[in-house]
Amino acid sequence: MAAPLVVRERVDLHAAEIGLTPRRLVGMTLAVGLTLIFLLGMAGGIMKAAQGNLIQLQPQTFYALLTLHGAGMISTVVLLTAIALWYVLQEQLGLKPEVLLFGVVAIVWGLLAAAVAVLIGGFGPAWTFLYPLPFLGTWPAWSTGLFFFGVLFVGIGFAVFCLDLMAGIIRTYGGVLNGLAWDTWIPALRRKDGKVAPPQVIAATMVAIDGLITVAAGSVLVIALLAHWFSPRFPIDPLWIKNLTYFFGHTIANLAIYVSAGVIYAVLPAYTGRTWHTNKVYALSWAISLIFVPWAWPHHLYMDFVQAPWLQIGGEASTYIATIPATVVTIFGSLLLVYRSRMRWRLGSTMFMAGILGWLVGGIAAMLDATIPFNEVLHNTLWVPAHFHTYLLGGVFLFVLGFASYFIGERPVEGPWLKSIEWCFFTGLVGFLLMFYAGGIEGVPRREAVQPAPGPILAEIATGFVVLLLIGLVAMLIEFWLRARSSAAVERERSA
Amino acid sequence: MKTAQRLWPLALLVLVVIDIFGPLAFGATEPPLSLHHLEHAFLLLAGGVFGIAYVRRRPLSYGDPLWLFAVLGLGTLSLLMMLPDVYGTVDAQPVLHTALHLGFVVVGWLGGYAAERYAPRLGLGWQLLVVVTGIITATGFGSPPPLA
């Protein structure tokens, strides 16, 4: 028989003593994360300007910036989406801020370590750090080790988030199967109180399980690389480690989208005034994504002819099977939620709906690239960064901005200032992405400091759009800061 | 049903004891590296089962984040225990090798225990980490390329 539970209150008291409220923690993390996104975006803009011959950059500096931009953006986006989902679920699942704080600190430490390795050490084998490149470059050995320790810390931070989420789901819904709403299909799982997990909890459960699988793969990868760094006698099979790198890298980037879906499920109803209900279709779609998302990575290795054919075919099939169900139910669900709802079109809701469009376009571009006959043409061209910038910058990041706007509080009326910010931001975003796609269609290779024609002219035009995008982003951050200040003032008046 | 519930921990314990002390007693040959990784995963998993079962037999207080951090630390430790520089030293000496295998059971036990102390049934999360890590290490951790 299960033993009675004794809930310990010491931890909660400790959190209150140090003033660590969920709102303060999330607010601080948003501020740090959005500032990092801006700085890393600047690094991206500098790379574009160098490719467009607008400025001169040493190739070593270019590849170091490329490494920082890639690793930093993925880690920061994971951090920002994770805290957004944590915030919308923390009351419901009884999550504790000090646990999240540990996760946030681990990820920020990881990012700092990677930044030092790149900016001081000059570490530059790109964020994919494909073996044996990290051990062959011109950078010092310490920067290689420090970078891998940084990746390990980011993994630990994400693991904290996943385990804590899983614990909260089990505590609240009695098990992960109920968290996935399988009780809508299996009567034996149904709870006596009739409580069914809402869609955001289904998404969180899927993320927690797949996140742990991804972190396990990432730990083996980083420990193997660190072992080789400590002792070069430690043997590494390049194909094995490449598979593992993409298993970890692809899946963690992919999971940021699914984390965001959870945020959409929780926040969009606040704008539409409607509730998002769980049903059998949702439960089934997310179950399919749960199973197939960790199997999509082999689509990055189509050109590795020694790879087992079943992995190549499985990768293509999994990409389709994993992506379509959850994407379709989320997009259709969002549209139905908005249709004739008299939704308040504010900065947050605009960002959410635009983000859904970016998710859709980026997803289709990704599936095209994951289709073997297309990949024969598009592999390692600018089409690849085009698709992941579409669903990360034009999708996930817009969800983060939408969440930030919702979190800080919307303005009752949006004036021309806000409209011009949106226009500036979206014009920059769309133009920048189109230049990437044009480069992909023209077969311009990616990850190159010096590109063949028409790469430079496209990069030159893209630089202009990046400037617009960054101006829009800065203006949006100023808007958030102004709103946060005024809501803090209102809060102070209330308490006085 | 009750007999089966009483028997399975005993059966698992017998398997673990044979696995750990068998080579020492009978001088069995070393399995291939991938199987050896799976053997470590089995020992961690079995330890985890006992750790989880132990917590469920006694009143527990849960929620202290330290238990969660212990889970992560133990997960990393289990991987570090498989590093050649650690493993190579003990591999040639049967007694030390046996002790290290016993260590895997202890780490597994602690991991399962710590996870359950943080939240009931979170031990499943620990076991998931152990299984996935075991499978992945078995596919090539510490192995040279096939043609090397």
Interface residues (C-beta under 8 A of the other chain):
Chain A: A2 A3 P4 L5 V6 V7 R8 R10 V11 K96 E98 V99 F102 I156 A159 V160 C162 L163 D164 M166 A167 G168 I170 R171 G175 V176 A208 I209 L212 I213 V215 A216 A217 S219 V220 I223 A224 A227 F230 S231 R233 F234 P235 I236 D237 P238 L239 W240 I241 L244
Chain B: R56 R57 R58 P59 L60 S61 Y62 G63 D64 P65 L68 F69 V71 L72 G75 T76 L79 L80 L83 P84 D85 A115 Y118 A119 P120 R121 L122 L124 G125 L128 L129 V132 T133 I136 T137 T139 G140 F141 G142 S143 P144 P145 P146 A148
